[in-house]
Amino acid sequence: MITKKQEKLDRLFNPRGLALFGGAGTEGSFGHRTVQSQILYGYKGNLYPISKKGGEISGFKVYKKLSDVDGPVDLAMLSLPARAVPGILRQCLAHGVAGVQIHSSGFSEVGTKEGKKLEAELVEIAAQGLRIVGPNCFGIHCPRGGFTILPGFRLSKVPGSLALISQSGGVASDFGCEAQFRGMELSKIVSYGNGCDLDATELLDYFCDDPETEIIAAYIEGVHDGRRFLDLLKKVTTKKPVVIWKAGLTPLGTRATLSHTGSMGGTAKIWQGALAQAGAVPVQGMEEMMDALTAIKYLKNVGPRISLLGGGGAIGVFSSDLAHRFGLDIPSFSQKTQKILRTYFPVPGNSMVNPLDTGTPALPIDIVKAVTREILTREPIDVLIVILLLRTLEADMPIFYKMSGAEPPPKGSYLKALLGSLVKLKEETGKDVAMVFDNKAYLPEDVFVEAVSRELQEKYQKAGIPVYDSVDRALRGISRALEHKPNL
C-alpha cells in the first residue's frame, strides 16, 4: 500500500511540471545552466523558468511569478540567495507544489546564527506540507522522471535499478558518470546537502519500498538520529543490498564535514562496526564503492572460492596475497585437473595449481577457451577471474605480426572471440566470471588501447561479466559483495 508520504515523494521523482527559480535569465549562472540541463536531458513535462525579468530562455517562456503558471508543478528548483528562499517556499506551498530542491548555500553549514535561523525557518515551512531536498545540494537525477542534476545532462536516460543517496553534489555527479561507465543504469540519485527535511534516513526509508530500486548506495557525512538510521538500515538490508561510504571519520574529515554540510562525522571504528552489524557494506572512496556495486550487480552466485588465470608468475603470487587479505580463498586444483591443464602447457615454467600461470599474456585464444572450460566445469570454485594484459594484446603483438610479414588481427578481436565462450560457460555451470583488463596504454601512440578497452568493457558487462582495472579491485569488489550476502 502506497502511503501519502510515498505518494508525495513519487511526485518529486516524476514531476509533471518543473519550476526553476533564480538566474534563469542570467547567462552562465547556476540557475541558467540548470534550465539548460533539463532541456538537454530531454525533460518531457512542462518547464517553467521563473524570473521577474520575464522573457524567454532557449524557446521557453520565462514566467514572472509562480502564480502565473496554469499547469501543475510537482517540483521546484531554487538557485537563489539564501535570504530569498523562505519567501519562495511559501509561494510553492500556496501553489500546491509537492517539493523543492534548494541549490543555495548560506544556511547551517556556514555556522552563523543567521544561517542556522534561516534553515530552521525552512524546517518550519516543510512541516506545513512541503518536502525539501537540501539546502546546499545538487538535487535529484531521475531517468524515469526525465530530469537531472547539473551537470548531468550527459548521464544515461535509461531507467535502472541502482539508487544513490548522497550528501555531496560532487559525489552525486561523479557517481552518475562512474555508474554509466560500469554499465549500471540508475533509478534515482538524490544529492540532499544539509538534509533539513529529507535526509539520509528518510531517503533510505523511501528506497526500501521503491519497486524500481534494487541496490542502494549512499555517501553520508552525518545523520541527525544515528539510532533511527541504523534501526532502519537493519530492515532495509534484509530486502536490498546497501553500500555506504561514511565520510568524516577522522579529525580532519570531521572538521571538513562541518564546513561542507554542517554534519558531525563520528569515529571510524564505531561507524564501520555499526554499519557492518546493520548488514550494510561499508566502503571508503568512490573506487571501493563502485567495485563493490559492480560485483553485487553482475555476480549472481558470488562466493569466496576464487580461481585466477593470467600470464605471469608474479600475478599468481600477489593475487594470492590479496585474496588472503580480503578473506577469499584460492583453492588448489585437483590432481586430475592439473594433469589435464598440463596438456595445454607441455613446456615447464607454468603453474597449474591455481592461480593458473599461462606463461604468456598472449596465449592462443583456443587454449584460453579450453582451460577456462576445464576450470569452470571441473573445479568447485565460485568465481573465475581472467586477467588480460591489453597493451600486450593490442599494441605489442601487432608489431610482431608485421615483423613476421603477417597481417595483425583486427583491434579487439581477441576479446570479442573470448566473450561468447565465457557467456556460454557461465550459463552451463552457473558459476561467475570476472575480467581484469590490465596493463593499458603508457605511450601516447598507444592511446587507442584505452578505446578498445572501453568498447569491450561495455560488451562484456552487457553480457553480465564485470570488468575491473586490476586484480586488486576485482578481489576487493568480490569481498565486499560477500559482506551483504548473509542478510538477503
Steps between C-alpha positions, in 0.01 A plus 500: 500500500636841397496753785434872456866564585618264223249649258634851559858383450395318183384838369848639563659223296240508220401866473232609254637852521835651604529856625850648496578807712813712487730605221280375216575812300864536607731330253744261664339502845425179693127553446543567128712187457243300698228600254727414207583162655132402512457601136810307392398194704161503330254568781155417359287679760424871513797724573434829675805729538404782737662844520372853558669595172270275294599434138608157380783250522577251222149543364325460838291779646639645823218567746524802729346317797381150592137606523508573125550128431177318407614136501596276793849544648629203699860609552672836523875557464640800686830674423446816703677697775429328833291790636258477204432128543235500779275739303515280190421191709181667625403571140558131419278396791222728380528363146478134610858407408596161648864579566802716431871448461705788632839541332579813702761507774515733799311298758615292800815384320655849529475478879349848553192588705333641190568184298365276774193722543427490128524121495269474802250707303522251214420217740192687626374549144565135411284393795205671332505247214795575274784249458848653476814356341792707628592772550857513371451214253487401132157335536347210307593301192227263382503338154138384520391849604711636217696767687848534640748683720753753378704399302331162447352546154747247355405228749304201378130549432427128546330422835681237707507344846784680682426797729737740672439707812774763516568785737742638240408641161845430359485135608151475349624628165812280500295197601264549208796502259671201664181293503448573132858389427439177693180428306277547806183692420353724769159518657564824689773719643428743782756758610342627822766730647411620851193276506281735701190298405576204274816349645681167464252321727189625320648418161615156610146431621360606162745291296431196717150480351577651159419220249744646247800491734677168563839621627562804722825694532558791736761768566437635851685759706267494800147409611262680733388189690758222487289243685197548273722481193667175607170337605355580159817380328460155661154478346611616155795259474264203538340611173774668298878535509618836635854631441598797717794735475505674838725804480634724775649221709826676587561824693577684175204336323265599781620859477438497124146360530405778741590763239355298211154395622507588868502132602684319777720222367561253784778247556608238248482192722154580635348578162659215305405250768144631521453494123632145472281387791198652326576295190632778277826485304732775633744644245742790478532694176331502162715218356422261785131587482484435124700176533252367755195610301642347181539162667156519662342596168662241274603201711187295563650208694791678660705296746845505664666227289699671226698378202735729309636460149769726359845522346784552746610333821493821701129536428436175679713593799367848570144395413517227761622755757217734410239225517617406848486863610140530377390177667470300176625153419701379201463120526752277325375316194459124527782282372276387214431857390867591528589204281249604234616862510861387460414359155448859381837611643752223424803726554604542868466842657128526561306445821191280472399521865284817522558771408562363153814662358462490122860610451420746225244781511422430134397136527321367186128561538408132446715401799343771718155369408605143576659564840215723620262217414709249695509726807134600501363153431734299724591713800278599800565872467259794512670761282758475222703817445665525157787750488586646159786740429352727236810690396670173417201373302409820318826697462796262531381186323400678175859625469630142517242392241619770259867414554416143401321620186156413633188714523407575862149403609244784527502707818305335780457171315665297779259628763202465269589139423523414870173663605259251344684205650494647851131588481419144396708357786326726751164371382611136504666499841312769693837639609612860476773648282673836546755664273805715571605727212844600626826635360351778289663775294805686628625661178294764314496289183337216693202702619272297271540210747281693743233536231508124437476436873194722541321356199554142614426580864155612391446180301611275787289680757191488279558124492510490882878477546651781710828660399757642744816705451713281726504173690502699822172673415336178376581311820399792718169533318423129542593517867269798558216332310525202733447724802138570411412144398409357846237769544299410191 
